[in-house]
Amino acid sequence: MGMTGERTKIVEWIRGNNFVVRVEVDAIVPEFDPSEPCLEPEAIRFLDEVKDMANRGLIGELKKVGEVYVRQTA
């Protein structure tokens, strides 16, 4: 049985060595506590996969799922 409430999208930031990835994931604003959106297991698994790609430095793959911001060195 899933959580009930309003569905929305939220932004999560995943950090790699010299970059960050901005991804949007589905979340639910629960009826019993609308103070903060909650992630469902599927969204958490997706974020785990993105974090794994970030740890491995797979920037090309990360660009397929979100916006990648690379740190510029002077």
PDB file with one MODEL, atoms N, CA, C and O in Angstrom:
MODEL        1
ATOM      1  N   MET A   1       0.849  -1.175   0.000  1.00  0.00           N
ATOM      2  CA  MET A   1       0.000   0.000   0.000  1.00  0.00           C
ATOM      3  C   MET A   1       0.894   1.237   0.000  1.00  0.00           C
ATOM      4  O   MET A   1       1.760   1.385   0.862  1.00  0.00           O
ATOM      5  N   GLY A   2       0.677   2.122  -0.971  1.00  0.00           N
ATOM      6  CA  GLY A   2       1.497   3.319  -1.097  1.00  0.00           C
ATOM      7  C   GLY A   2       0.957   4.467  -0.267  1.00  0.00           C
ATOM      8  O   GLY A   2      -0.142   4.418   0.285  1.00  0.00           O
ATOM      9  N   MET A   3       1.761   5.477  -0.205  1.00  0.00           N
ATOM     10  CA  MET A   3       1.397   6.688   0.517  1.00  0.00           C
ATOM     11  C   MET A   3       0.432   7.513  -0.348  1.00  0.00           C
ATOM     12  O   MET A   3       0.548   7.537  -1.574  1.00  0.00           O
ATOM     13  N   THR A   4      -0.504   8.175   0.297  1.00  0.00           N
ATOM     14  CA  THR A   4      -1.430   9.015  -0.454  1.00  0.00           C
ATOM     15  C   THR A   4      -1.076  10.474  -0.240  1.00  0.00           C
ATOM     16  O   THR A   4      -0.578  10.865   0.816  1.00  0.00           O
ATOM     17  N   GLY A   5      -1.340  11.258  -1.249  1.00  0.00           N
ATOM     18  CA  GLY A   5      -1.065  12.683  -1.184  1.00  0.00           C
ATOM     19  C   GLY A   5      -0.838  13.240  -2.572  1.00  0.00           C
ATOM     20  O   GLY A   5      -0.985  12.537  -3.572  1.00  0.00           O
ATOM     21  N   GLU A   6      -0.487  14.477  -2.620  1.00  0.00           N
ATOM     22  CA  GLU A   6      -0.259  15.162  -3.888  1.00  0.00           C
ATOM     23  C   GLU A   6       1.108  14.792  -4.457  1.00  0.00           C
ATOM     24  O   GLU A   6       2.117  14.839  -3.753  1.00  0.00           O
ATOM     25  N   ARG A   7       1.129  14.430  -5.715  1.00  0.00           N
ATOM     26  CA  ARG A   7       2.391  14.111  -6.382  1.00  0.00           C
ATOM     27  C   ARG A   7       3.029  15.400  -6.887  1.00  0.00           C
ATOM     28  O   ARG A   7       2.344  16.314  -7.343  1.00  0.00           O
ATOM     29  N   THR A   8       4.342  15.452  -6.795  1.00  0.00           N
ATOM     30  CA  THR A   8       5.096  16.617  -7.238  1.00  0.00           C
ATOM     31  C   THR A   8       6.479  16.160  -7.688  1.00  0.00           C
ATOM     32  O   THR A   8       6.835  14.993  -7.520  1.00  0.00           O
ATOM     33  N   LYS A   9       7.240  17.055  -8.245  1.00  0.00           N
ATOM     34  CA  LYS A   9       8.635  16.775  -8.595  1.00  0.00           C
ATOM     35  C   LYS A   9       9.511  17.649  -7.707  1.00  0.00           C
ATOM     36  O   LYS A   9       9.184  18.802  -7.426  1.00  0.00           O
ATOM     37  N   ILE A  10      10.625  17.080  -7.274  1.00  0.00           N
ATOM     38  CA  ILE A  10      11.584  17.850  -6.492  1.00  0.00           C
ATOM     39  C   ILE A  10      12.972  17.680  -7.114  1.00  0.00           C
ATOM     40  O   ILE A  10      13.231  16.724  -7.846  1.00  0.00           O
ATOM     41  N   VAL A  11      13.842  18.613  -6.808  1.00  0.00           N
ATOM     42  CA  VAL A  11      15.210  18.582  -7.315  1.00  0.00           C
ATOM     43  C   VAL A  11      16.127  17.994  -6.252  1.00  0.00           C
ATOM     44  O   VAL A  11      16.054  18.363  -5.080  1.00  0.00           O
ATOM     45  N   GLU A  12      16.976  17.091  -6.667  1.00  0.00           N
ATOM     46  CA  GLU A  12      18.009  16.523  -5.806  1.00  0.00           C
ATOM     47  C   GLU A  12      19.357  16.777  -6.468  1.00  0.00           C
ATOM     48  O   GLU A  12      19.477  16.740  -7.692  1.00  0.00           O
ATOM     49  N   TRP A  13      20.358  17.033  -5.654  1.00  0.00           N
ATOM     50  CA  TRP A  13      21.712  17.285  -6.147  1.00  0.00           C
ATOM     51  C   TRP A  13      22.595  16.126  -5.724  1.00  0.00           C
ATOM     52  O   TRP A  13      22.627  15.757  -4.551  1.00  0.00           O
ATOM     53  N   ILE A  14      23.319  15.547  -6.691  1.00  0.00           N
ATOM     54  CA  ILE A  14      24.239  14.441  -6.433  1.00  0.00           C
ATOM     55  C   ILE A  14      25.647  14.955  -6.730  1.00  0.00           C
ATOM     56  O   ILE A  14      25.894  15.538  -7.786  1.00  0.00           O
ATOM     57  N   ARG A  15      26.547  14.739  -5.811  1.00  0.00           N
ATOM     58  CA  ARG A  15      27.910  15.258  -5.958  1.00  0.00           C
ATOM     59  C   ARG A  15      28.860  14.177  -6.438  1.00  0.00           C
ATOM     60  O   ARG A  15      28.843  13.050  -5.944  1.00  0.00           O
ATOM     61  N   GLY A  16      29.691  14.540  -7.412  1.00  0.00           N
ATOM     62  CA  GLY A  16      30.786  13.701  -7.874  1.00  0.00           C
ATOM     63  C   GLY A  16      32.090  14.358  -7.457  1.00  0.00           C
ATOM     64  O   GLY A  16      32.083  15.295  -6.659  1.00  0.00           O
ATOM     65  N   ASN A  17      33.211  13.877  -7.987  1.00  0.00           N
ATOM     66  CA  ASN A  17      34.512  14.436  -7.605  1.00  0.00           C
ATOM     67  C   ASN A  17      34.657  15.909  -7.959  1.00  0.00           C
ATOM     68  O   ASN A  17      34.935  16.731  -7.086  1.00  0.00           O
ATOM     69  N   ASN A  18      34.472  16.246  -9.221  1.00  0.00           N
ATOM     70  CA  ASN A  18      34.631  17.631  -9.672  1.00  0.00           C
ATOM     71  C   ASN A  18      33.370  18.155 -10.346  1.00  0.00           C
ATOM     72  O   ASN A  18      33.439  19.044 -11.195  1.00  0.00           O
ATOM     73  N   PHE A  19      32.238  17.614  -9.973  1.00  0.00           N
ATOM     74  CA  PHE A  19      30.990  18.032 -10.601  1.00  0.00           C
ATOM     75  C   PHE A  19      29.809  17.721  -9.690  1.00  0.00           C
ATOM     76  O   PHE A  19      29.926  16.975  -8.718  1.00  0.00           O
ATOM     77  N   VAL A  20      28.674  18.311 -10.031  1.00  0.00           N
ATOM     78  CA  VAL A  20      27.416  17.965  -9.381  1.00  0.00           C
ATOM     79  C   VAL A  20      26.393  17.687 -10.471  1.00  0.00           C
ATOM     80  O   VAL A  20      26.516  18.181 -11.592  1.00  0.00           O
ATOM     81  N   VAL A  21      25.394  16.900 -10.138  1.00  0.00           N
ATOM     82  CA  VAL A  21      24.331  16.553 -11.069  1.00  0.00           C
ATOM     83  C   VAL A  21      23.004  16.970 -10.452  1.00  0.00           C
ATOM     84  O   VAL A  21      22.699  16.631  -9.308  1.00  0.00           O
ATOM     85  N   ARG A  22      22.228  17.702 -11.222  1.00  0.00           N
ATOM     86  CA  ARG A  22      20.892  18.122 -10.793  1.00  0.00           C
ATOM     87  C   ARG A  22      19.891  17.188 -11.457  1.00  0.00           C
ATOM     88  O   ARG A  22      19.810  17.127 -12.683  1.00  0.00           O
ATOM     89  N   VAL A  23      19.127  16.460 -10.646  1.00  0.00           N
ATOM     90  CA  VAL A  23      18.110  15.557 -11.176  1.00  0.00           C
ATOM     91  C   VAL A  23      16.766  15.872 -10.530  1.00  0.00           C
ATOM     92  O   VAL A  23      16.692  16.309  -9.381  1.00  0.00           O
ATOM     93  N   GLU A  24      15.711  15.638 -11.297  1.00  0.00           N
ATOM     94  CA  GLU A  24      14.355  15.781 -10.765  1.00  0.00           C
ATOM     95  C   GLU A  24      13.806  14.387 -10.503  1.00  0.00           C
ATOM     96  O   GLU A  24      13.984  13.473 -11.307  1.00  0.00           O
ATOM     97  N   VAL A  25      13.141  14.242  -9.373  1.00  0.00           N
ATOM     98  CA  VAL A  25      12.522  12.959  -9.025  1.00  0.00           C
ATOM     99  C   VAL A  25      11.094  13.202  -8.563  1.00  0.00           C
ATOM    100  O   VAL A  25      10.748  14.282  -8.082  1.00  0.00           O
ATOM    101  N   ASP A  26      10.281  12.175  -8.721  1.00  0.00           N
ATOM    102  CA  ASP A  26       8.900  12.239  -8.246  1.00  0.00           C
ATOM    103  C   ASP A  26       8.881  12.098  -6.733  1.00  0.00           C
ATOM    104  O   ASP A  26       9.654  11.338  -6.151  1.00  0.00           O
ATOM    105  N   ALA A  27       7.986  12.844  -6.114  1.00  0.00           N
ATOM    106  CA  ALA A  27       7.811  12.786  -4.668  1.00  0.00           C
ATOM    107  C   ALA A  27       6.321  12.920  -4.355  1.00  0.00           C
ATOM    108  O   ALA A  27       5.513  13.272  -5.215  1.00  0.00           O
ATOM    109  N   ILE A  28       5.991  12.635  -3.121  1.00  0.00           N
ATOM    110  CA  ILE A  28       4.610  12.758  -2.652  1.00  0.00           C
ATOM    111  C   ILE A  28       4.591  13.674  -1.437  1.00  0.00           C
ATOM    112  O   ILE A  28       5.404  13.535  -0.523  1.00  0.00           O
ATOM    113  N   VAL A  29       3.651  14.611  -1.442  1.00  0.00           N
ATOM    114  CA  VAL A  29       3.412  15.440  -0.262  1.00  0.00           C
ATOM    115  C   VAL A  29       2.300  14.727   0.508  1.00  0.00           C
ATOM    116  O   VAL A  29       1.135  14.784   0.113  1.00  0.00           O
ATOM    117  N   PRO A  30       2.656  14.058   1.601  1.00  0.00           N
ATOM    118  CA  PRO A  30       1.658  13.236   2.295  1.00  0.00           C
ATOM    119  C   PRO A  30       0.544  14.065   2.925  1.00  0.00           C
ATOM    120  O   PRO A  30       0.769  15.165   3.431  1.00  0.00           O
ATOM    121  N   GLU A  31      -0.652  13.511   2.880  1.00  0.00           N
ATOM    122  CA  GLU A  31      -1.808  14.189   3.473  1.00  0.00           C
ATOM    123  C   GLU A  31      -1.635  14.359   4.980  1.00  0.00           C
ATOM    124  O   GLU A  31      -2.062  15.368   5.541  1.00  0.00           O
ATOM    125  N   PHE A  32      -1.013  13.380   5.639  1.00  0.00           N
ATOM    126  CA  PHE A  32      -0.901  13.419   7.100  1.00  0.00           C
ATOM    127  C   PHE A  32       0.167  14.391   7.585  1.00  0.00           C
ATOM    128  O   PHE A  32       0.143  14.796   8.748  1.00  0.00           O
ATOM    129  N   ASP A  33       1.118  14.780   6.704  1.00  0.00           N
ATOM    130  CA  ASP A  33       2.158  15.743   7.081  1.00  0.00           C
ATOM    131  C   ASP A  33       2.664  16.444   5.824  1.00  0.00           C
ATOM    132  O   ASP A  33       3.657  16.022   5.232  1.00  0.00           O
ATOM    133  N   PRO A  34       1.986  17.506   5.419  1.00  0.00           N
ATOM    134  CA  PRO A  34       2.348  18.181   4.173  1.00  0.00           C
ATOM    135  C   PRO A  34       3.571  19.094   4.283  1.00  0.00           C
ATOM    136  O   PRO A  34       3.828  19.885   3.375  1.00  0.00           O
ATOM    137  N   SER A  35       4.324  18.999   5.372  1.00  0.00           N
ATOM    138  CA  SER A  35       5.442  19.913   5.573  1.00  0.00           C
ATOM    139  C   SER A  35       6.640  19.603   4.675  1.00  0.00           C
ATOM    140  O   SER A  35       7.468  20.480   4.427  1.00  0.00           O
ATOM    141  N   GLU A  36       6.740  18.362   4.185  1.00  0.00           N
ATOM    142  CA  GLU A  36       7.901  18.009   3.367  1.00  0.00           C
ATOM    143  C   GLU A  36       7.564  16.853   2.438  1.00  0.00           C
ATOM    144  O   GLU A  36       6.970  15.866   2.872  1.00  0.00           O
ATOM    145  N   PRO A  37       7.935  16.961   1.160  1.00  0.00           N
ATOM    146  CA  PRO A  37       7.704  15.848   0.236  1.00  0.00           C
ATOM    147  C   PRO A  37       8.521  14.626   0.633  1.00  0.00           C
ATOM    148  O   PRO A  37       9.612  14.746   1.190  1.00  0.00           O
ATOM    149  N   CYS A  38       7.981  13.461   0.340  1.00  0.00           N
ATOM    150  CA  CYS A  38       8.652  12.198   0.646  1.00  0.00           C
ATOM    151  C   CYS A  38       8.967  11.462  -0.651  1.00  0.00           C
ATOM    152  O   CYS A  38       8.215  11.541  -1.623  1.00  0.00           O
ATOM    153  N   LEU A  39      10.078  10.750  -0.653  1.00  0.00           N
ATOM    154  CA  LEU A  39      10.462   9.947  -1.804  1.00  0.00           C
ATOM    155  C   LEU A  39       9.940   8.531  -1.641  1.00  0.00           C
ATOM    156  O   LEU A  39       9.942   7.970  -0.545  1.00  0.00           O
ATOM    157  N   GLU A  40       9.495   7.969  -2.750  1.00  0.00           N
ATOM    158  CA  GLU A  40       9.080   6.575  -2.749  1.00  0.00           C
ATOM    159  C   GLU A  40      10.295   5.701  -3.058  1.00  0.00           C
ATOM    160  O   GLU A  40      11.309   6.210  -3.534  1.00  0.00           O
ATOM    161  N   PRO A  41      10.211   4.404  -2.796  1.00  0.00           N
ATOM    162  CA  PRO A  41      11.357   3.520  -3.010  1.00  0.00           C
ATOM    163  C   PRO A  41      11.942   3.595  -4.422  1.00  0.00           C
ATOM    164  O   PRO A  41      13.161   3.531  -4.578  1.00  0.00           O
ATOM    165  N   GLU A  42      11.115   3.726  -5.436  1.00  0.00           N
ATOM    166  CA  GLU A  42      11.612   3.801  -6.821  1.00  0.00           C
ATOM    167  C   GLU A  42      12.511   5.025  -7.017  1.00  0.00           C
ATOM    168  O   GLU A  42      13.548   4.929  -7.673  1.00  0.00           O
ATOM    169  N   ALA A  43      12.125   6.163  -6.459  1.00  0.00           N
ATOM    170  CA  ALA A  43      12.933   7.373  -6.575  1.00  0.00           C
ATOM    171  C   ALA A  43      14.252   7.229  -5.820  1.00  0.00           C
ATOM    172  O   ALA A  43      15.288   7.713  -6.276  1.00  0.00           O
ATOM    173  N   ILE A  44      14.216   6.572  -4.684  1.00  0.00           N
ATOM    174  CA  ILE A  44      15.432   6.359  -3.900  1.00  0.00           C
ATOM    175  C   ILE A  44      16.392   5.441  -4.659  1.00  0.00           C
ATOM    176  O   ILE A  44      17.600   5.676  -4.667  1.00  0.00           O
ATOM    177  N   ARG A  45      15.860   4.405  -5.290  1.00  0.00           N
ATOM    178  CA  ARG A  45      16.712   3.509  -6.088  1.00  0.00           C
ATOM    179  C   ARG A  45      17.347   4.275  -7.250  1.00  0.00           C
ATOM    180  O   ARG A  45      18.525   4.081  -7.552  1.00  0.00           O
ATOM    181  N   PHE A  46      16.575   5.138  -7.897  1.00  0.00           N
ATOM    182  CA  PHE A  46      17.097   5.952  -8.989  1.00  0.00           C
ATOM    183  C   PHE A  46      18.239   6.840  -8.496  1.00  0.00           C
ATOM    184  O   PHE A  46      19.280   6.925  -9.149  1.00  0.00           O
ATOM    185  N   LEU A  47      18.058   7.498  -7.358  1.00  0.00           N
ATOM    186  CA  LEU A  47      19.108   8.357  -6.815  1.00  0.00           C
ATOM    187  C   LEU A  47      20.352   7.549  -6.447  1.00  0.00           C
ATOM    188  O   LEU A  47      21.471   8.035  -6.612  1.00  0.00           O
ATOM    189  N   ASP A  48      20.176   6.341  -5.960  1.00  0.00           N
ATOM    190  CA  ASP A  48      21.310   5.463  -5.673  1.00  0.00           C
ATOM    191  C   ASP A  48      22.082   5.142  -6.957  1.00  0.00           C
ATOM    192  O   ASP A  48      23.313   5.121  -6.955  1.00  0.00           O
ATOM    193  N   GLU A  49      21.358   4.893  -8.050  1.00  0.00           N
ATOM    194  CA  GLU A  49      22.004   4.616  -9.333  1.00  0.00           C
ATOM    195  C   GLU A  49      22.777   5.837  -9.827  1.00  0.00           C
ATOM    196  O   GLU A  49      23.892   5.709 -10.333  1.00  0.00           O
ATOM    197  N   VAL A  50      22.185   7.013  -9.680  1.00  0.00           N
ATOM    198  CA  VAL A  50      22.857   8.246 -10.096  1.00  0.00           C
ATOM    199  C   VAL A  50      24.115   8.463  -9.259  1.00  0.00           C
ATOM    200  O   VAL A  50      25.153   8.850  -9.796  1.00  0.00           O
ATOM    201  N   LYS A  51      24.034   8.220  -7.967  1.00  0.00           N
ATOM    202  CA  LYS A  51      25.201   8.364  -7.098  1.00  0.00           C
ATOM    203  C   LYS A  51      26.300   7.390  -7.506  1.00  0.00           C
ATOM    204  O   LYS A  51      27.479   7.745  -7.492  1.00  0.00           O
ATOM    205  N   ASP A  52      25.928   6.174  -7.867  1.00  0.00           N
ATOM    206  CA  ASP A  52      26.913   5.191  -8.321  1.00  0.00           C
ATOM    207  C   ASP A  52      27.597   5.678  -9.602  1.00  0.00           C
ATOM    208  O   ASP A  52      28.818   5.577  -9.727  1.00  0.00           O
ATOM    209  N   MET A  53      26.818   6.206 -10.553  1.00  0.00           N
ATOM    210  CA  MET A  53      27.401   6.735 -11.783  1.00  0.00           C
ATOM    211  C   MET A  53      28.335   7.903 -11.472  1.00  0.00           C
ATOM    212  O   MET A  53      29.393   8.033 -12.087  1.00  0.00           O
ATOM    213  N   ALA A  54      27.949   8.748 -10.525  1.00  0.00           N
ATOM    214  CA  ALA A  54      28.783   9.883 -10.142  1.00  0.00           C
ATOM    215  C   ALA A  54      30.092   9.405  -9.520  1.00  0.00           C
ATOM    216  O   ALA A  54      31.155   9.950  -9.816  1.00  0.00           O
ATOM    217  N   ASN A  55      30.020   8.397  -8.665  1.00  0.00           N
ATOM    218  CA  ASN A  55      31.223   7.841  -8.040  1.00  0.00           C
ATOM    219  C   ASN A  55      32.174   7.252  -9.070  1.00  0.00           C
ATOM    220  O   ASN A  55      33.391   7.269  -8.886  1.00  0.00           O
ATOM    221  N   ARG A  56      31.610   6.730 -10.158  1.00  0.00           N
ATOM    222  CA  ARG A  56      32.427   6.128 -11.214  1.00  0.00           C
ATOM    223  C   ARG A  56      32.845   7.143 -12.268  1.00  0.00           C
ATOM    224  O   ARG A  56      33.586   6.801 -13.189  1.00  0.00           O
ATOM    225  N   GLY A  57      32.381   8.391 -12.150  1.00  0.00           N
ATOM    226  CA  GLY A  57      32.767   9.447 -13.085  1.00  0.00           C
ATOM    227  C   GLY A  57      32.153   9.321 -14.462  1.00  0.00           C
ATOM    228  O   GLY A  57      32.752   9.769 -15.440  1.00  0.00           O
ATOM    229  N   LEU A  58      30.980   8.727 -14.570  1.00  0.00           N
ATOM    230  CA  LEU A  58      30.324   8.493 -15.856  1.00  0.00           C
ATOM    231  C   LEU A  58      29.518   9.727 -16.292  1.00  0.00           C
ATOM    232  O   LEU A  58      28.288   9.705 -16.317  1.00  0.00           O
ATOM    233  N   ILE A  59      30.232  10.785 -16.631  1.00  0.00           N
ATOM    234  CA  ILE A  59      29.575  12.057 -16.945  1.00  0.00           C
ATOM    235  C   ILE A  59      28.639  11.925 -18.142  1.00  0.00           C
ATOM    236  O   ILE A  59      27.552  12.502 -18.139  1.00  0.00           O
ATOM    237  N   GLY A  60      29.042  11.177 -19.159  1.00  0.00           N
ATOM    238  CA  GLY A  60      28.178  10.979 -20.327  1.00  0.00           C
ATOM    239  C   GLY A  60      26.845  10.363 -19.956  1.00  0.00           C
ATOM    240  O   GLY A  60      25.803  10.794 -20.449  1.00  0.00           O
ATOM    241  N   GLU A  61      26.866   9.354 -19.089  1.00  0.00           N
ATOM    242  CA  GLU A  61      25.625   8.719 -18.638  1.00  0.00           C
ATOM    243  C   GLU A  61      24.810   9.658 -17.753  1.00  0.00           C
ATOM    244  O   GLU A  61      23.581   9.682 -17.826  1.00  0.00           O
ATOM    245  N   LEU A  62      25.499  10.423 -16.925  1.00  0.00           N
ATOM    246  CA  LEU A  62      24.806  11.353 -16.036  1.00  0.00           C
ATOM    247  C   LEU A  62      24.075  12.430 -16.816  1.00  0.00           C
ATOM    248  O   LEU A  62      23.006  12.877 -16.400  1.00  0.00           O
ATOM    249  N   LYS A  63      24.639  12.853 -17.945  1.00  0.00           N
ATOM    250  CA  LYS A  63      23.990  13.873 -18.776  1.00  0.00           C
ATOM    251  C   LYS A  63      22.661  13.390 -19.343  1.00  0.00           C
ATOM    252  O   LYS A  63      21.817  14.201 -19.727  1.00  0.00           O
ATOM    253  N   LYS A  64      22.469  12.074 -19.399  1.00  0.00           N
ATOM    254  CA  LYS A  64      21.214  11.503 -19.894  1.00  0.00           C
ATOM    255  C   LYS A  64      20.098  11.597 -18.862  1.00  0.00           C
ATOM    256  O   LYS A  64      18.920  11.548 -19.217  1.00  0.00           O
ATOM    257  N   VAL A  65      20.462  11.732 -17.574  1.00  0.00           N
ATOM    258  CA  VAL A  65      19.441  11.722 -16.523  1.00  0.00           C
ATOM    259  C   VAL A  65      19.303  13.062 -15.801  1.00  0.00           C
ATOM    260  O   VAL A  65      18.382  13.245 -15.004  1.00  0.00           O
ATOM    261  N   GLY A  66      20.204  13.987 -16.073  1.00  0.00           N
ATOM    262  CA  GLY A  66      20.137  15.273 -15.376  1.00  0.00           C
ATOM    263  C   GLY A  66      21.093  16.283 -15.973  1.00  0.00           C
ATOM    264  O   GLY A  66      21.709  16.048 -17.012  1.00  0.00           O
ATOM    265  N   GLU A  67      21.201  17.403 -15.299  1.00  0.00           N
ATOM    266  CA  GLU A  67      22.109  18.460 -15.718  1.00  0.00           C
ATOM    267  C   GLU A  67      23.409  18.322 -14.924  1.00  0.00           C
ATOM    268  O   GLU A  67      23.398  18.267 -13.694  1.00  0.00           O
ATOM    269  N   VAL A  68      24.523  18.268 -15.645  1.00  0.00           N
ATOM    270  CA  VAL A  68      25.830  18.091 -15.014  1.00  0.00           C
ATOM    271  C   VAL A  68      26.546  19.433 -15.008  1.00  0.00           C
ATOM    272  O   VAL A  68      26.653  20.097 -16.039  1.00  0.00           O
ATOM    273  N   TYR A  69      27.033  19.822 -13.844  1.00  0.00           N
ATOM    274  CA  TYR A  69      27.793  21.057 -13.689  1.00  0.00           C
ATOM    275  C   TYR A  69      29.210  20.676 -13.253  1.00  0.00           C
ATOM    276  O   TYR A  69      29.428  20.140 -12.167  1.00  0.00           O
ATOM    277  N   VAL A  70      30.167  20.976 -14.144  1.00  0.00           N
ATOM    278  CA  VAL A  70      31.562  20.629 -13.877  1.00  0.00           C
ATOM    279  C   VAL A  70      32.256  21.829 -13.267  1.00  0.00           C
ATOM    280  O   VAL A  70      32.077  22.960 -13.719  1.00  0.00           O
ATOM    281  N   ARG A  71      33.052  21.576 -12.232  1.00  0.00           N
ATOM    282  CA  ARG A  71      33.800  22.643 -11.567  1.00  0.00           C
ATOM    283  C   ARG A  71      34.922  23.098 -12.485  1.00  0.00           C
ATOM    284  O   ARG A  71      35.698  22.288 -12.992  1.00  0.00           O
ATOM    285  N   GLN A  72      34.993  24.398 -12.689  1.00  0.00           N
ATOM    286  CA  GLN A  72      36.031  24.984 -13.514  1.00  0.00           C
ATOM    287  C   GLN A  72      37.268  25.238 -12.676  1.00  0.00           C
ATOM    288  O   GLN A  72      37.175  25.757 -11.563  1.00  0.00           O
ATOM    289  N   THR A  73      38.416  24.878 -13.200  1.00  0.00           N
ATOM    290  CA  THR A  73      39.667  25.153 -12.502  1.00  0.00           C
ATOM    291  C   THR A  73      40.342  26.344 -13.159  1.00  0.00           C
ATOM    292  O   THR A  73      40.293  26.517 -14.376  1.00  0.00           O
ATOM    293  N   ALA A  74      40.971  27.157 -12.330  1.00  0.00           N
ATOM    294  CA  ALA A  74      41.600  28.378 -12.859  1.00  0.00           C
ATOM    295  C   ALA A  74      42.986  28.109 -13.369  1.00  0.00           C
ATOM    296  O   ALA A  74      43.656  29.024 -13.847  1.00  0.00           O
TER     297      ALA A  74
ENDMDL
END
